[in-house]
Amino acid sequence: RAYDREAMLHMNINSKYTYTQESFQLMASKHLDIVQIPVSIKYFNGRKSRVVKSILNFITVSSFNILRAFRDFAPLKFFGLLSFVPFVIGLICVIFILIHWLATGDFSPYKFVGFTGIYLISLSLIILIVAILSDMLGRMLNNQEKILYYTKKEHYSKFKKK
């Protein structure tokens, strides 16, 4: 992999497993150009991969890295979608219990459906609050990354070729 000076100044990798995926996600989120350059390689038969020892493990860890990136780069969407599921299920439960109450005048024998619906809607609202707080923290992180970028730019400008 090769990075230009601008891409390196924007890099702030936190993954302990592999930097490759996180670097691509980071560059894409910063709207930096990602270019593929074809390179010919000589592959040896029977050569074992030193990067991927287990495909299942690689897929699992990669999935978590992608979810973390989605959480970090779009927290409002991530937690908003996460809060949508219990809200819809809770709303269905509450509508069901209200329809039953209108038809019979009683909540029995479906009281637990009403409590479940109210619980799920409450859970959804709590997750939505977490979404708003995460979005605020994401904005602060964005400002910190800008500060880090300009600090690196200033520091490494001393080493620029003349």
LOBA-417423 format. One record per residue (C-alpha): x, y, z; residue in one letter. Coordinates in steps of 0.1 Angstrom, whole numbers, padded with zeros to 4 digits. Example, Ala and Ser with C-alpha at 12.3 -4.5 7.8 and 13.67 -1.06 7.14 Angstrom:
2
<r><px>0123</px><py>-0045</py><pz>0078</pz><aa>A</aa></r>
<r><px>0137</px><py>-0011</py><pz>0071</pz><aa>S</aa></r>
# end
This chain:
162
<r><px>0000</px><py>0000</py><pz>0000</pz><aa>R</aa></r>
<r><px>0012</px><py>0035</py><pz>-0007</pz><aa>A</aa></r>
<r><px>-0002</px><py>0067</py><pz>0007</pz><aa>Y</aa></r>
<r><px>0005</px><py>0103</py><pz>-0003</pz><aa>D</aa></r>
<r><px>0014</px><py>0129</py><pz>0022</pz><aa>R</aa></r>
<r><px>-0022</px><py>0142</py><pz>0026</pz><aa>E</aa></r>
<r><px>-0036</px><py>0107</py><pz>0032</pz><aa>A</aa></r>
<r><px>-0009</px><py>0100</py><pz>0058</pz><aa>M</aa></r>
<r><px>-0017</px><py>0133</py><pz>0076</pz><aa>L</aa></r>
<r><px>-0054</px><py>0122</py><pz>0078</pz><aa>H</aa></r>
<r><px>-0045</px><py>0087</py><pz>0091</pz><aa>M</aa></r>
<r><px>-0055</px><py>0080</py><pz>0127</pz><aa>N</aa></r>
<r><px>-0058</px><py>0042</py><pz>0129</pz><aa>I</aa></r>
<r><px>-0071</px><py>0025</py><pz>0161</pz><aa>N</aa></r>
<r><px>-0076</px><py>-0011</py><pz>0150</pz><aa>S</aa></r>
<r><px>-0053</px><py>-0037</py><pz>0167</pz><aa>K</aa></r>
<r><px>-0062</px><py>-0064</py><pz>0141</pz><aa>Y</aa></r>
<r><px>-0056</px><py>-0049</py><pz>0107</pz><aa>T</aa></r>
<r><px>-0051</px><py>-0014</py><pz>0096</pz><aa>Y</aa></r>
<r><px>-0061</px><py>-0020</py><pz>0060</pz><aa>T</aa></r>
<r><px>-0099</px><py>-0019</py><pz>0063</pz><aa>Q</aa></r>
<r><px>-0098</px><py>0009</py><pz>0087</pz><aa>E</aa></r>
<r><px>-0075</px><py>0029</py><pz>0065</pz><aa>S</aa></r>
<r><px>-0099</px><py>0025</py><pz>0035</pz><aa>F</aa></r>
<r><px>-0129</px><py>0034</py><pz>0057</pz><aa>Q</aa></r>
<r><px>-0111</px><py>0064</py><pz>0070</pz><aa>L</aa></r>
<r><px>-0100</px><py>0076</py><pz>0036</pz><aa>M</aa></r>
<r><px>-0135</px><py>0071</py><pz>0022</pz><aa>A</aa></r>
<r><px>-0150</px><py>0091</py><pz>0051</pz><aa>S</aa></r>
<r><px>-0125</px><py>0119</py><pz>0046</pz><aa>K</aa></r>
<r><px>-0133</px><py>0119</py><pz>0008</pz><aa>H</aa></r>
<r><px>-0097</px><py>0112</py><pz>-0001</pz><aa>L</aa></r>
<r><px>-0090</px><py>0095</py><pz>-0034</pz><aa>D</aa></r>
<r><px>-0084</px><py>0058</py><pz>-0034</pz><aa>I</aa></r>
<r><px>-0066</px><py>0046</py><pz>-0065</pz><aa>V</aa></r>
<r><px>-0059</px><py>0010</py><pz>-0076</pz><aa>Q</aa></r>
<r><px>-0026</px><py>0005</py><pz>-0093</pz><aa>I</aa></r>
<r><px>-0021</px><py>-0029</py><pz>-0109</pz><aa>P</aa></r>
<r><px>0011</px><py>-0047</py><pz>-0098</pz><aa>V</aa></r>
<r><px>0023</px><py>-0081</py><pz>-0110</pz><aa>S</aa></r>
<r><px>0034</px><py>-0105</py><pz>-0084</pz><aa>I</aa></r>
<r><px>0050</px><py>-0140</py><pz>-0084</pz><aa>K</aa></r>
<r><px>0028</px><py>-0164</py><pz>-0065</pz><aa>Y</aa></r>
<r><px>0044</px><py>-0196</py><pz>-0052</pz><aa>F</aa></r>
<r><px>0023</px><py>-0228</py><pz>-0051</pz><aa>N</aa></r>
<r><px>0016</px><py>-0241</py><pz>-0016</pz><aa>G</aa></r>
<r><px>0024</px><py>-0208</py><pz>-0001</pz><aa>R</aa></r>
<r><px>0004</px><py>-0202</py><pz>0031</pz><aa>K</aa></r>
<r><px>-0011</px><py>-0168</py><pz>0038</pz><aa>S</aa></r>
<r><px>0004</px><py>-0150</py><pz>0067</pz><aa>R</aa></r>
<r><px>-0025</px><py>-0125</py><pz>0068</pz><aa>V</aa></r>
<r><px>-0055</px><py>-0148</py><pz>0070</pz><aa>V</aa></r>
<r><px>-0051</px><py>-0180</py><pz>0090</pz><aa>K</aa></r>
<r><px>-0088</px><py>-0186</py><pz>0093</pz><aa>S</aa></r>
<r><px>-0114</px><py>-0173</py><pz>0069</pz><aa>I</aa></r>
<r><px>-0142</px><py>-0175</py><pz>0095</pz><aa>L</aa></r>
<r><px>-0121</px><py>-0155</py><pz>0120</pz><aa>N</aa></r>
<r><px>-0112</px><py>-0130</py><pz>0093</pz><aa>F</aa></r>
<r><px>-0149</px><py>-0125</py><pz>0084</pz><aa>I</aa></r>
<r><px>-0159</px><py>-0121</py><pz>0120</pz><aa>T</aa></r>
<r><px>-0132</px><py>-0096</py><pz>0129</pz><aa>V</aa></r>
<r><px>-0138</px><py>-0077</py><pz>0096</pz><aa>S</aa></r>
<r><px>-0175</px><py>-0075</py><pz>0103</pz><aa>S</aa></r>
<r><px>-0169</px><py>-0060</py><pz>0137</pz><aa>F</aa></r>
<r><px>-0144</px><py>-0035</py><pz>0122</pz><aa>N</aa></r>
<r><px>-0170</px><py>-0025</py><pz>0096</pz><aa>I</aa></r>
<r><px>-0197</px><py>-0021</py><pz>0124</pz><aa>L</aa></r>
<r><px>-0173</px><py>0000</py><pz>0145</pz><aa>R</aa></r>
<r><px>-0165</px><py>0022</py><pz>0115</pz><aa>A</aa></r>
<r><px>-0202</px><py>0027</py><pz>0108</pz><aa>F</aa></r>
<r><px>-0208</px><py>0035</py><pz>0145</pz><aa>R</aa></r>
<r><px>-0179</px><py>0059</py><pz>0145</pz><aa>D</aa></r>
<r><px>-0184</px><py>0077</py><pz>0112</pz><aa>F</aa></r>
<r><px>-0223</px><py>0077</py><pz>0113</pz><aa>A</aa></r>
<r><px>-0234</px><py>0074</py><pz>0149</pz><aa>P</aa></r>
<r><px>-0268</px><py>0090</py><pz>0144</pz><aa>L</aa></r>
<r><px>-0277</px><py>0065</py><pz>0116</pz><aa>K</aa></r>
<r><px>-0262</px><py>0036</py><pz>0135</pz><aa>F</aa></r>
<r><px>-0280</px><py>0041</py><pz>0167</pz><aa>F</aa></r>
<r><px>-0311</px><py>0055</py><pz>0149</pz><aa>G</aa></r>
<r><px>-0315</px><py>0022</py><pz>0131</pz><aa>L</aa></r>
<r><px>-0308</px><py>0004</py><pz>0163</pz><aa>L</aa></r>
<r><px>-0336</px><py>0022</py><pz>0180</pz><aa>S</aa></r>
<r><px>-0360</px><py>0018</py><pz>0151</pz><aa>F</aa></r>
<r><px>-0364</px><py>-0020</py><pz>0156</pz><aa>V</aa></r>
<r><px>-0377</px><py>-0020</py><pz>0192</pz><aa>P</aa></r>
<r><px>-0398</px><py>0011</py><pz>0185</pz><aa>F</aa></r>
<r><px>-0417</px><py>-0006</py><pz>0156</pz><aa>V</aa></r>
<r><px>-0422</px><py>-0039</py><pz>0176</pz><aa>I</aa></r>
<r><px>-0433</px><py>-0018</py><pz>0207</pz><aa>G</aa></r>
<r><px>-0457</px><py>0002</py><pz>0185</pz><aa>L</aa></r>
<r><px>-0472</px><py>-0029</py><pz>0171</pz><aa>I</aa></r>
<r><px>-0477</px><py>-0043</py><pz>0207</pz><aa>C</aa></r>
<r><px>-0493</px><py>-0010</py><pz>0219</pz><aa>V</aa></r>
<r><px>-0516</px><py>-0008</py><pz>0188</pz><aa>I</aa></r>
<r><px>-0526</px><py>-0045</py><pz>0193</pz><aa>F</aa></r>
<r><px>-0535</px><py>-0038</py><pz>0230</pz><aa>I</aa></r>
<r><px>-0554</px><py>-0007</py><pz>0221</pz><aa>L</aa></r>
<r><px>-0574</px><py>-0025</py><pz>0194</pz><aa>I</aa></r>
<r><px>-0582</px><py>-0053</py><pz>0219</pz><aa>H</aa></r>
<r><px>-0592</px><py>-0027</py><pz>0246</pz><aa>W</aa></r>
<r><px>-0615</px><py>-0009</py><pz>0221</pz><aa>L</aa></r>
<r><px>-0631</px><py>-0042</py><pz>0211</pz><aa>A</aa></r>
<r><px>-0635</px><py>-0057</py><pz>0246</pz><aa>T</aa></r>
<r><px>-0631</px><py>-0028</py><pz>0271</pz><aa>G</aa></r>
<r><px>-0605</px><py>-0048</py><pz>0289</pz><aa>D</aa></r>
<r><px>-0567</px><py>-0053</py><pz>0287</pz><aa>F</aa></r>
<r><px>-0568</px><py>-0089</py><pz>0299</pz><aa>S</aa></r>
<r><px>-0555</px><py>-0114</py><pz>0290</pz><aa>P</aa></r>
<r><px>-0530</px><py>-0093</py><pz>0270</pz><aa>Y</aa></r>
<r><px>-0516</px><py>-0070</py><pz>0297</pz><aa>K</aa></r>
<r><px>-0481</px><py>-0084</py><pz>0291</pz><aa>F</aa></r>
<r><px>-0483</px><py>-0073</py><pz>0255</pz><aa>V</aa></r>
<r><px>-0490</px><py>-0037</py><pz>0266</pz><aa>G</aa></r>
<r><px>-0461</px><py>-0038</py><pz>0291</pz><aa>F</aa></r>
<r><px>-0438</px><py>-0052</py><pz>0265</pz><aa>T</aa></r>
<r><px>-0448</px><py>-0025</py><pz>0240</pz><aa>G</aa></r>
<r><px>-0443</px><py>0003</py><pz>0265</pz><aa>I</aa></r>
<r><px>-0409</px><py>-0012</py><pz>0275</pz><aa>Y</aa></r>
<r><px>-0397</px><py>-0015</py><pz>0239</pz><aa>L</aa></r>
<r><px>-0408</px><py>0021</py><pz>0231</pz><aa>I</aa></r>
<r><px>-0390</px><py>0033</py><pz>0262</pz><aa>S</aa></r>
<r><px>-0359</px><py>0013</py><pz>0252</pz><aa>L</aa></r>
<r><px>-0361</px><py>0028</py><pz>0218</pz><aa>S</aa></r>
<r><px>-0362</px><py>0063</py><pz>0232</pz><aa>L</aa></r>
<r><px>-0332</px><py>0056</py><pz>0254</pz><aa>I</aa></r>
<r><px>-0312</px><py>0043</py><pz>0224</pz><aa>I</aa></r>
<r><px>-0323</px><py>0074</py><pz>0205</pz><aa>L</aa></r>
<r><px>-0309</px><py>0096</py><pz>0232</pz><aa>I</aa></r>
<r><px>-0276</px><py>0076</py><pz>0230</pz><aa>V</aa></r>
<r><px>-0278</px><py>0083</py><pz>0192</pz><aa>A</aa></r>
<r><px>-0280</px><py>0120</py><pz>0198</pz><aa>I</aa></r>
<r><px>-0252</px><py>0120</py><pz>0224</pz><aa>L</aa></r>
<r><px>-0230</px><py>0098</py><pz>0201</pz><aa>S</aa></r>
<r><px>-0236</px><py>0123</py><pz>0172</pz><aa>D</aa></r>
<r><px>-0224</px><py>0151</py><pz>0195</pz><aa>M</aa></r>
<r><px>-0193</px><py>0131</py><pz>0205</pz><aa>L</aa></r>
<r><px>-0187</px><py>0124</py><pz>0168</pz><aa>G</aa></r>
<r><px>-0186</px><py>0161</py><pz>0161</pz><aa>R</aa></r>
<r><px>-0161</px><py>0166</py><pz>0189</pz><aa>M</aa></r>
<r><px>-0141</px><py>0137</py><pz>0175</pz><aa>L</aa></r>
<r><px>-0142</px><py>0154</py><pz>0141</pz><aa>N</aa></r>
<r><px>-0128</px><py>0186</py><pz>0156</pz><aa>N</aa></r>
<r><px>-0101</px><py>0166</py><pz>0174</pz><aa>Q</aa></r>
<r><px>-0091</px><py>0149</py><pz>0142</pz><aa>E</aa></r>
<r><px>-0088</px><py>0183</py><pz>0125</pz><aa>K</aa></r>
<r><px>-0066</px><py>0195</py><pz>0153</pz><aa>I</aa></r>
<r><px>-0045</px><py>0164</py><pz>0150</pz><aa>L</aa></r>
<r><px>-0043</px><py>0168</py><pz>0112</pz><aa>Y</aa></r>
<r><px>-0030</px><py>0204</py><pz>0115</pz><aa>Y</aa></r>
<r><px>-0006</px><py>0195</py><pz>0143</pz><aa>T</aa></r>
<r><px>0009</px><py>0167</py><pz>0121</pz><aa>K</aa></r>
<r><px>0010</px><py>0190</py><pz>0091</pz><aa>K</aa></r>
<r><px>0029</px><py>0216</py><pz>0111</pz><aa>E</aa></r>
<r><px>0052</px><py>0191</py><pz>0127</pz><aa>H</aa></r>
<r><px>0061</px><py>0173</py><pz>0094</pz><aa>Y</aa></r>
<r><px>0064</px><py>0204</py><pz>0074</pz><aa>S</aa></r>
<r><px>0100</px><py>0206</py><pz>0088</pz><aa>K</aa></r>
<r><px>0108</px><py>0174</py><pz>0069</pz><aa>F</aa></r>
<r><px>0095</px><py>0185</py><pz>0035</pz><aa>K</aa></r>
<r><px>0118</px><py>0180</py><pz>0006</pz><aa>K</aa></r>
<r><px>0131</px><py>0212</py><pz>-0009</pz><aa>K</aa></r>
# end
